[in-house]
Amino acid sequence: MTIGLYCNWKIKIAKDSIYINKVHAKYLNAFINHYGSVCLMSNVCNGEISSEYIRFEDDRLSVLPLPYFRNYIGAIKYFAEIFINIKKLARLCEKIYVRTPEPFSWLLIFFSKGKAVNYHFTSNPLQVIKNNKDVGLFKKLIKYCIFYPEFILTCIAAFVKECSCNGPSVLKNVPFFIRKKLKVLIETTVTSEELALTPYRRKELSSEIKFICVTRLQNSKGLHELIHAVHAYSLKKPMNHLKLSIVGDGPLKESLLNYIQQIGCQKYVTMCGPIENGAPLNNFYREHDVLINASSSETGPRVILEAMSESLLCISTDVGYVKHIFQEKAELVSFVINNDFEKELHEKFDQLFTNRADYPYLTKIGYDISKKYTLNDFVRSLFL
């Protein structure tokens, strides 16, 4: 069986070879292993092939390339190309997975009669527009009005076909008519094969607690607030030694480096740059004790389950599916930040420094929860 994927993953094509982001390559492998072959419809970008990309060599993958566009507004001028390729995708594939939202994906309902299409909601673009602090109110309103019809058409298509979402947080941000139909799934990049080879690693906290934040360096990730909170805590309680490693790349890189220099917290905050997903990142996780997610808007985040599978404790804002998976154990819910980020983060720090003996138990229950969710299970559940 061939499954179609409409996912604008910004793939690169050079010398008849396909290069794909390493995380997306894991998704492709999972779909290929489960369905046999994949036809990927994605935008293609030019430029240098960075270390985040991998050459994907598998003749079970075919590609329907789209011109490069950065967002929905940029996709409008390529409507004809998207229309033609959506029609091809529907003709070539028995089942189709749409990583929603993707431009004009609602067109599939006109060409996929008798075929299964799953619209998987990974984010709410209307909320992203609302929460963008770098855009003025008037510009937000224009963007919202432009995108709203597209979003509603996609939701109607999802209602007609099949639909799922990444965690329960999506439910409150979709129209009422689709809420009861959405199947709640939990995404993770960890495969069942990787989990089988990753034993629980018990360890005690040392005198210095090592924190890690793995994220895209962009707005809404709470990175300036996180750095400020760590700096403030170190000044307030210098006897409690901690270090924070920030892993990732993105448009805020220079701003964050300048901010660290400006407030003078280089001793305990380090910008580590991007680290390759897979063994290199997993090994880096193991060098740390606690993952912090400071984001103000997520449907996952997948790094929570990644870190838990590597025997780390997680502190996170109440976003995405965090509380949904933590509530299996009340002890983990106490590490969710609800309102006042800095104040509550300092309370979590105090809790760790005061109750060091609890750490092995907390990491073990987190590890056990992570084993319940795999990328394989996610792919398998889409069309059940």
N, C-alpha and C positions, 0 to 999 in steps of 0.2 A: 504494500500500500504506500502511496505517496501522500504525505501531508504537506499542505501549503502553509507557509508562515509569512504573514505581513508584519514585518518588524523593521522599522527604519534604524538600522544598526550602524550606519555610516561605514559600510565595508569598503575595502580598497581592492582594486584589481590592477595588477602589474605583471607584465610578461606572461599573460594567460594564467596567472595564479591568483587565488582569492585569499585575501588577508582579512581576518576578523578579530575583533576584540576578544581577548582570552576568556572573559566571562561569558560572552555570547557564544563562543565556540563550545563551551560546556553545555549550554542549552541545545545547540545544534546536535551535538553528539548524543544527548539524552533522547531527543526526538528521533534521530536516525536509528538508535538502538531499539526504540520501542515500535516505530512504524515501518522501518525498512529503508525509506528514502524521503528526502525533504526537498521541496521547491521553495526557495527563499526569495521573497520580494522585498527589496531594501534599496534605500538611496545609497549612492556610491560617491565617496569623496576622494579628492586628490591629495597630494602632499606626501610628506615623509612618512614612512611606515615606522611608527614608534615601537618601543618595547612592549606597549600594551597590546599589540597585535600579534597574531600567530598565522602562519600559512596553513590554510585548511585544505588538506589533501584527502579527499574522499569522493570517489565518483558517484556516490549516492546523494550528493548535494548538487542541485542545479540552481541557477540564480536568474531572477528577472530583475535586471538593474533599473533603478530610477535615477533621474538627475539629482544632484545634491541640493538639498534645501535645509535650512536650519530650524524652521518652525512652520506652523500651519499657514501663516500669511505668505511665507516664502514658497509654499507648495502650490499656492493658487495658480501661478502662471504655468505650472506643469500639470494642470488638470487633465489635459488630453493624454499625456503619457501615463499618468496614474490610472486613468479610465481603461486604457488599452491593456495595461498589465494586470489590472484586477480581473478583467474579462478572461485573460489567458490563465491566470492563477485558478480561477473557478473551473475552467475547462480541464486543466491538467491534474487537479487534485481531488481526492475523494473526501478529505476533511481539511478544514482551514482554521488556523489559529491566528487571531488578530490581537497583537499586543496593544491594547487600546489605551490612549487615543492615537490613531494614525489617520492622516488626512484622507477624507472621502471613502473610508472603509465601509460606510453604509451602502455603497454601490453594490457590494457583494450580494445583497438580498435580491437583486435583479438578475443575477447570473448563476446562482447556486441552488436552484430548485432541486430538491431531493438530496442535497448534500448537507453535511453537518458543518456549521461554522460556529466557533466559540469566540466571542468577544471578551477578552480577559482584561478587566480594568486594573491597571497598575497605578494610576494616579488620577486626580481630578484636576484637569487643567484650569477650570474656573477658579478653584481655590488657589492654585499657583499664581494666577493673575492677581487675585485679591491680596495675596501675602507678599507680593514683590515690593519691597521697601524702596527700591531704586527707581520706581516709576511713579509719576505723579497721578493724582486722582483722575484727571481728565483723560490721560493716556490709558489708564487702567479701564476706564469706562468704554473707551473706543474699542480696545482689544476684547473686552468682555462681550460687547454687542456684536463684534465681528465673529467671534468664535461660538457664541451661544447657539445659533441655528445648527452648526455642524455637530455640536455636542448632543443636542436633542435628536438629530437624525441618527447619530450613532447609537444612542440609547434605544430608539425605536427599532433599529435593525437588530440590536442585541435582544430585545424583547421578542421579536419575531423568530430569531434563531436560538442560540444558546449563549449563556454568559456566565462569567465567574469573576471573582475579584481577589486581589492580594490582601487578605486580612479583612476583618470586619469594619475597620475605620472608613472604608470606602462607602459603606452603606448609607451613611448619613448625608453624603454629598451627591447622591444620584437622585433622579426623579422618582416619585412615589411608585409609578407603575412598574418599575424594574426591580425595586428593592427585594420583593419576596422571591423573585426568580433568580437573583444572583447567588451563585454557589460560592461560599467562602472557602478559599484555599490558602495555604501558607507556602510561600516561595522561599527557597533556599538554594544556594549554589553548591551545597555539599551533596555529593552523590552517595548512594548506599555503599558503593565499593570503597569510597574514601572513609566513610564512617566505620566500616568493618576493619579498616587498617589503622584506626585512630583510637587507641585505648585511653581511658581516663588517666590523667596524670595528676596524682595527688601531690600537693606541695603546701608548705606553710608560708605565711607572709614573713618577709625579712624586715629589718628595721626601716628600709626604704621601700615604699610601695610604688610599683611601676604601672602607670596607666597608659593606655593606648587609645587613640581615636583614628578610625579608618573611614575616610569619607572623601567625596569630591569637594575640592576647595572652592565653594561657591556660596552665594547668599542663601539664607534659610537653613544653613547647616549649624548655625550658632557658634562658629569658631572663635570670633572675637570675644564673645561672651564667655566661652570656655577658658580661653587664655587669661582673661581678666579674673575669672573666678579662681583659677589655680594660683595666679599671682597674689591675689588678695588673701587667700588661705595661707600661703607660705609666709606672708608678712605677719599675719595674725597668729599663726602657730608654727614658728620656725623649728620647734622641737619635733614636729611630725614631718619626717622627710618623705617627699614624693617627687616623682618625675613623670612628665607627660610627653609621649611621642605622638606626633601627628603624621599620619601616613596618607598620601594622596597628592593629587595635582589639580590645578584648575585656575580660574581667573583671579582668585583672591590670594594667590601665592605671594606676590610681592607685598601686598597690603599687610598680610599676616606677618611676614618677616620683618617689615618695618615696625609693626606694632610691638612685636616681641622686643626689638631693639629699643623702641621708644620707652617702654615701661620697665625695661631691664630685667627680664625674667629668663635670660638665656641659660642660666644654670639648671633650670628645671623644666623648660619647655623646648623641645627639639622638633624642627620640621625635617622629616625624613624623606620627603619626596615620594613618588610612586614606588610601590613594591609589587613585583609580579604576583598575580593571583596563582594559587596553587601552593606547591611546597615552599617557595621563598616566603610568602606571606604567612603561611601556617607556622613556619619556624619562627618568624618574628612575633606572632601571637604568643608562642610558648615562652618567649623571653620576657613577657609581661604578665601582670597579675589581674588587671581589671580593664575592661573596655568601657569607654564612655561614649555614648551617643548624645550629642547636644542639639540635634536637629529639631526644627520647629515644624517640619512638614515631611512626612514619609508615609508610605503604605507598608513598608517592611519594618525596619531596615534589615536586609539580609545579613549584614555584618553581625547582628546579635546572635543568630544561630551559628554562624561561622565561629565566632569567638567562644560560645558555649561548648561547641563540639571540640574545641581545643582546650577545654578545662579552665576557661576564664570566667570570672564573675562579671556581670554586666550592670552598669548604671545607665539609665536612659530616660529621656523625656518621654512623656506619655503620647507617643505618636504611633501610627501604624498598628501592627499587630503585637506590639510589645506587651501591653497589659494582658492581652488575650492569651499569650503563651505563658506569661509569668504567673497568672492567677491559679495555675495548677498547684503552686506552692506559695503560701502567704509570705514566707520569708523573702522570696524574690520580689514580691510586689512592693516591699518596703524600700527597694532600690529604684523605684520609678519616681521621677521628678514631675510634679503635677503643675505647679504654678510659679513660684519664685525660684528661678533657676539657680542663682548664686547661693542663696540662703539654704535651699534644699540640698544642693551639691555639697556644701560645707558640712551639712548634717550627715550625709553619706560618708564623707571622709572621716569625720569623727567616729562614726559607727565602726568603720574598718580599723582605725587605729586603736580604738578602745576594746574591740571584740575580735582580736586577731584569731583566736582559737576557732571561731565560727567559719573561717574562710574555707577550709577543706570541705565541710558539709555543704556550704552554699554552692561551691563549684561542682560538686558531685550531683546535686539535684538539677542544676542547670544542664550539665552534661547529659543526664538521663532524659531530660525534656528534648534536647536537641536531636536525640536518636529517633524521635518520633516523626521527624520531618526530613525528607530527602528530595533532591531534584527529580529522582526517578518517580517518586510517589506523586509529585506535582504534575509531571507530564502524563502519567497514567490516569490521573483523576480528571483531566480536562474534559474528556468525552464520556465519562461513566454515566 
